[in-house]
Amino acid sequence: MLQDIVWLHACGIKVVLVHGGGPSINEWLTKFNIPVHFEQGLRVTDAQTLNVVRMVLCGQINQELVAMTEQLGGRAVGLSGMDDHMIHAHIADERLGFVGAVDTVDASLLERICDDGYIPIIAPLGLDENGQCLNINADVAASHIAGALRADRLIFLSNVRGICQPDGSLIPELNEQLAHELIEHGVISGGMLPKVNACLEALQDVPCVHIVDGRMAHVLLYEMLESQTVGTQFIR
């Protein structure tokens, strides 16, 4: 995936990467004997959990992605949504703890970084009006960042082919009505739920929104250069 990003960037396409860190966060929480809880695909984040989330996202994964991008010949800058007050958020639901719902995104720093020829790699954290760090779902953060940048395309990477029918067949195009029907019937659930909601929200500002299988070799090149999507495209 990072090689694709470096190649696309070399071709003059401005790429912004927003990453999560679920498996690594779970691993470290387990090491510290901190319970792991999710509600509707969102991590319940108390103060202890938030400290681990910040440590893993900013101190481990973000730096690793920057280093790997540089090794592949790219020029990357690692940052989080807290930098330059990029992501303004508020607590989404008191029951979820320090989980943020995005209010606004100031994309001016990202625009300068892209214009200077770098690839921004962003950890999904934000700040509330009091300067409190909030944990933001990576898909939600990506949706709002893409909208603020007026991006031409938003691609979500997953560990599945896309959105599938109950029989396992891939749905190549998905509109809001069908998405809500699949949610109501439990076909879309768990971690896929915030991803699909982020896709639907992104459609308000981004013309092309897709979910693709991040395990597929060169999936970003296929998605960017081929006329037919390899996953699920969201349409209005």
C-alpha positions in Angstrom: 0.0 0.0 0.0 2.8 2.5 0.9 4.6 1.7 -2.4 1.4 2.5 -4.3 1.2 5.8 -2.4 4.8 6.7 -3.2 4.3 5.9 -6.9 1.1 7.9 -7.1 2.9 10.8 -5.4 5.7 10.5 -7.9 3.2 10.9 -10.7 2.0 14.2 -9.3 -1.0 13.0 -7.4 -1.3 14.5 -3.9 -2.0 11.8 -1.4 -2.9 12.1 2.3 -2.8 9.0 4.5 -5.0 8.7 7.7 -4.2 5.6 9.7 -5.6 3.7 12.6 -4.0 1.2 14.9 -6.7 -1.1 16.4 -4.8 -4.4 16.6 -1.6 -2.7 18.1 -3.7 -0.7 20.5 -5.5 -3.9 21.6 -2.2 -5.7 22.1 -0.8 -2.9 24.3 -4.0 -2.6 26.3 -3.8 -6.4 27.0 -0.2 -6.0 28.1 -1.2 -3.3 30.6 -4.3 -5.3 31.7 -6.7 -2.6 30.5 -10.0 -4.0 29.3 -10.9 -3.6 25.6 -14.5 -2.5 24.9 -16.3 -1.5 21.7 -19.7 0.0 21.2 -21.1 0.0 17.7 -17.6 -0.3 16.3 -16.2 2.5 18.4 -13.5 2.0 21.1 -14.7 2.9 24.6 -11.9 5.2 25.7 -11.3 6.0 29.4 -8.2 8.0 30.5 -6.0 4.9 30.7 -7.0 3.7 27.3 -6.5 7.2 25.8 -2.9 7.2 27.1 -2.2 3.9 25.3 -4.0 5.1 22.1 -1.8 8.2 22.0 1.3 6.2 22.7 0.6 3.6 19.9 -0.8 6.0 17.3 1.8 8.8 17.6 4.8 7.0 19.1 4.7 3.8 17.2 2.5 3.4 14.1 2.8 7.0 12.8 6.6 6.9 13.0 6.8 3.5 11.5 4.7 4.5 8.5 6.8 7.6 8.0 10.0 5.6 8.1 8.7 3.0 5.7 7.5 5.6 3.3 10.9 7.2 3.3 12.6 3.9 2.7 10.4 3.4 -0.4 11.6 6.7 -1.8 8.8 8.9 -0.6 8.9 12.2 1.4 6.6 11.9 4.4 5.6 14.1 7.3 4.0 12.4 10.4 1.5 14.3 12.5 -1.8 14.0 14.3 -5.1 15.8 14.2 -3.9 17.7 17.3 -1.1 19.5 15.4 -1.9 23.1 14.6 -5.4 22.4 16.0 -6.2 20.6 12.8 -9.2 18.5 14.1 -11.6 20.3 16.4 -14.0 17.8 18.1 -16.3 17.3 21.1 -17.1 14.2 23.1 -19.4 12.1 21.0 -21.1 10.2 23.8 -20.3 10.2 27.5 -20.7 6.5 27.6 -17.8 6.1 25.2 -15.4 8.3 27.2 -12.8 10.3 25.4 -14.1 9.5 21.9 -14.4 12.5 19.6 -17.1 13.6 17.1 -15.5 16.0 14.6 -16.8 19.5 14.5 -14.4 21.1 12.0 -11.1 20.4 10.2 -8.5 23.1 9.5 -6.8 21.7 6.4 -4.4 24.7 5.9 -1.4 22.8 7.3 -2.0 19.8 5.2 -2.4 21.9 2.1 1.0 23.5 2.8 2.6 20.1 3.4 1.2 18.7 0.1 2.2 21.8 -1.8 5.8 21.4 -0.5 5.9 17.9 -2.0 5.4 15.8 1.1 2.9 13.0 2.0 1.1 13.8 5.2 0.6 10.7 7.4 -2.0 11.5 10.1 -2.9 9.8 13.4 -6.6 10.3 14.2 -6.6 12.4 17.3 -8.3 15.7 17.9 -8.7 18.4 20.5 -11.9 19.8 22.1 -12.4 23.5 23.0 -10.5 22.9 26.3 -7.5 21.3 24.7 -8.5 17.8 25.8 -7.2 15.1 23.5 -9.9 12.9 22.0 -9.7 9.6 20.2 -11.3 9.7 16.8 -12.2 6.8 14.7 -9.8 6.8 11.7 -12.5 6.4 9.1 -14.4 9.3 10.6 -11.3 11.5 10.7 -10.4 10.5 7.1 -13.9 11.5 5.9 -13.8 14.9 7.5 -10.2 15.6 6.3 -11.1 14.6 2.8 -14.0 17.0 2.8 -11.9 19.8 4.2 -9.3 19.3 1.5 -12.0 19.1 -1.2 -10.4 15.8 -2.3 -11.3 14.2 -5.6 -11.4 10.7 -4.2 -11.5 9.0 -0.8 -10.4 5.4 -0.5 -11.0 3.3 2.7 -8.8 0.3 3.1 -10.4 -2.7 4.8 -9.6 -6.4 5.4 -12.6 -7.5 3.2 -13.3 -7.1 -0.5 -15.9 -4.4 0.1 -19.5 -4.5 1.2 -21.1 -7.8 0.5 -24.6 -9.3 0.4 -25.6 -11.9 3.0 -24.7 -14.6 0.4 -21.1 -13.2 0.2 -21.4 -11.5 -3.2 -19.7 -8.2 -3.6 -21.9 -5.1 -3.9 -20.1 -2.9 -6.5 -22.2 0.2 -5.9 -24.0 1.2 -2.7 -26.4 4.1 -2.1 -27.5 5.5 1.2 -30.9 3.7 1.1 -29.4 0.2 0.6 -26.7 0.9 3.1 -29.3 1.7 5.8 -31.2 -1.4 4.9 -28.1 -3.6 5.3 -27.4 -1.9 8.7 -30.9 -2.6 9.9 -30.6 -6.2 8.9 -27.2 -6.6 10.6 -25.3 -7.2 7.4 -23.2 -4.2 8.1 -22.2 -4.2 11.8 -19.2 -4.0 14.2 -16.1 -2.2 12.9 -17.7 -1.8 9.4 -20.5 0.3 10.8 -18.5 3.5 11.4 -16.6 2.9 8.1 -19.9 2.9 6.1 -21.3 5.9 8.0 -18.0 7.7 7.2 -18.4 6.9 3.6 -21.9 8.2 3.4 -21.0 11.4 5.2 -18.0 11.9 2.9 -20.3 11.8 -0.1 -21.5 15.3 0.9 -18.1 16.8 -0.1 -16.1 14.1 -2.0 -17.4 12.9 -5.4 -15.8 9.4 -5.3 -15.8 7.3 -2.2 -14.7 3.6 -2.1 -14.1 0.7 0.2 -11.4 -1.7 -1.1 -9.5 -4.7 0.2 -6.2 -3.4 1.6 -4.8 -6.9 1.4 -4.9 -6.9 -2.4 -1.6 -6.1 -4.1 -1.4 -2.6 -5.6 -5.1 -2.1 -4.9 -4.6 1.7 -4.8 -3.1 1.7 -8.3 -6.0 -0.4 -9.6 -8.5 1.9 -7.9 -6.9 5.1 -9.2 -5.9 4.0 -12.7 -8.7 1.5 -13.7 -12.1 2.6 -14.9 -13.9 0.0 -12.8 -13.7 -0.2 -9.0 -12.3 -3.3 -7.4 -14.4 -2.9 -4.2 -17.6 -1.0 -3.3 -18.2 2.5 -4.6 -20.6 4.7 -2.7 -23.0 6.8 -4.7 -25.5 9.4 -3.8 
